[in-house]
Amino acid sequence: MTTETERTHLDIHDRSSRESYARLFGVSEEQLRKAVRLVGSRVSTLRGHLRR
């Protein structure tokens, strides 16, 4: 069962989560890590940032 935090934030340290979100956003895992460093781990913020 997923928690509220798991649905709103990416756990960048969890490989499965990282791979899933990288695939969802159409970016590499490294690009995803850089985005998290820039804007944080909130999924909605990452989505907006990576669409640019």
Secondary structure, 3 states (H helix, E strand, C coil): CCCHHHHHECCCCCHHHHHHHHHHHCCCHHHHHHHHHHHCCEHHHHHHHHHC
